Amino acid sequence: MSPLAVCCLVLSAVAEHPLHQLAESISSLLILAAGLATTMLFHSCAVVPGLAYAFLRQSPLPHMQGVGRAVATAFGSASSAVTLPISIRCCENLGYRPGVIRFVLSLGTTISMVGPMRS
């Protein structure tokens, strides 16, 4: 019932305002989405590889190509737990040490899981 309720709320908000205000809101939202996408693309294609090269003095391209399948799975499933086995396999294929792979990826997976906060 939640999607139906949200749809009704959005439709009522649209019906209460003139059409030109809706067009302004949509254009603002598109500008925000384009800015976010551009920033994320710049970060993942320039900042992170630049830092990797600065610290390791190696091209980050082979690593980025090697983890492509894991990245595609992460975007498709939006689940760290689903992506973990594929990430492990990709890193093993790149020749990283298995002990380091399993520790780092498992730790990163559990840290990124969002759950209820308890005090």
C-alpha positions as CSV (number, residue, x, y, z in Angstrom):
1,M,0.0,0.0,0.0
2,S,2.9,2.4,0.5
3,P,3.7,2.9,-3.2
4,L,0.0,3.7,-3.8
5,A,0.0,6.2,-0.9
6,V,3.2,7.9,-2.1
7,C,1.7,8.1,-5.6
8,C,-1.5,9.7,-4.3
9,L,0.5,12.2,-2.3
10,V,2.6,13.1,-5.4
11,L,-0.5,13.4,-7.6
12,S,-2.3,15.6,-5.0
13,A,0.8,17.9,-4.8
14,V,0.9,18.1,-8.7
15,A,-2.8,18.9,-8.9
16,E,-2.6,21.7,-6.4
17,H,0.1,23.7,-8.3
18,P,0.0,25.2,-11.8
19,L,1.8,23.4,-14.6
20,H,4.6,26.0,-14.9
21,Q,5.6,25.4,-11.3
22,L,5.8,21.6,-12.0
23,A,8.0,22.3,-15.0
24,E,10.3,24.4,-12.9
25,S,10.5,21.7,-10.2
26,I,11.3,19.0,-12.8
27,S,14.0,21.2,-14.4
28,S,15.6,21.9,-11.0
29,L,15.5,18.2,-10.2
30,L,17.1,17.3,-13.6
31,I,19.9,19.9,-12.9
32,L,20.5,18.3,-9.5
33,A,20.6,14.8,-11.0
34,A,23.0,15.9,-13.7
35,G,25.3,17.6,-11.2
36,L,25.3,14.5,-9.0
37,A,26.0,12.1,-11.9
38,T,28.8,14.4,-13.2
39,T,30.4,14.6,-9.7
40,M,30.3,10.9,-9.1
41,L,31.7,10.2,-12.6
42,F,34.6,12.7,-12.0
43,H,35.3,11.2,-8.6
44,S,35.4,7.6,-9.8
45,C,37.3,8.3,-13.0
46,A,39.7,11.0,-12.0
47,V,40.0,11.5,-8.2
48,V,40.2,7.8,-7.1
49,P,42.6,6.7,-9.9
50,G,44.7,9.8,-9.3
51,L,45.1,9.0,-5.7
52,A,45.9,5.3,-6.5
53,Y,48.6,6.4,-8.9
54,A,50.0,9.0,-6.5
55,F,50.4,6.4,-3.7
56,L,51.2,3.2,-5.7
57,R,53.0,4.7,-8.7
58,Q,51.1,2.1,-10.9
59,S,48.3,2.6,-13.4
60,P,44.9,1.8,-11.8
61,L,43.5,0.8,-15.1
62,P,44.1,-3.0,-14.8
63,H,42.4,-3.0,-11.4
64,M,39.5,-1.0,-12.7
65,Q,39.0,-3.3,-15.6
66,G,39.4,-6.4,-13.4
67,V,36.6,-5.4,-11.0
68,G,34.2,-4.3,-13.7
69,R,31.9,-7.4,-13.1
70,A,31.7,-6.7,-9.4
71,V,30.9,-3.0,-10.0
72,A,28.1,-4.0,-12.4
73,T,26.7,-6.5,-9.9
74,A,26.8,-3.9,-7.1
75,F,24.9,-1.4,-9.2
76,G,22.4,-4.0,-10.4
77,S,21.7,-5.6,-7.0
78,A,22.4,-2.7,-4.6
79,S,23.5,-5.4,-2.1
80,S,26.9,-5.8,-0.5
81,A,26.2,-9.4,0.5
82,V,25.3,-10.3,-3.1
83,T,28.4,-8.5,-4.5
84,L,30.9,-10.0,-2.0
85,P,31.5,-13.4,-3.7
86,I,31.9,-11.8,-7.1
87,S,34.3,-9.2,-5.7
88,I,36.4,-11.9,-4.1
89,R,36.6,-13.8,-7.4
90,C,37.6,-10.6,-9.3
91,C,40.3,-9.8,-6.8
92,E,41.6,-13.4,-6.9
93,N,41.8,-13.2,-10.7
94,L,43.8,-10.0,-10.3
95,G,46.4,-11.8,-8.2
96,Y,45.8,-10.3,-4.8
97,R,46.6,-12.3,-1.7
98,P,43.5,-14.4,-0.6
99,G,43.9,-13.7,3.1
100,V,44.0,-9.9,2.5
101,I,41.1,-10.2,0.0
102,R,38.8,-12.0,2.4
103,F,39.6,-9.8,5.4
104,V,39.3,-6.5,3.6
105,L,36.2,-7.3,1.5
106,S,34.3,-9.0,4.4
107,L,35.1,-6.1,6.7
108,G,34.0,-3.5,4.1
109,T,30.8,-5.5,3.4
110,T,29.7,-5.6,7.0
111,I,30.6,-2.0,7.6
112,S,28.6,-0.7,4.7
113,M,25.5,-2.7,5.8
114,V,22.9,-0.3,7.2
115,G,20.8,-1.7,10.0
116,P,18.7,-0.4,12.9
117,M,20.6,1.7,15.4
118,R,20.4,0.4,18.9
119,S,21.5,2.3,22.0
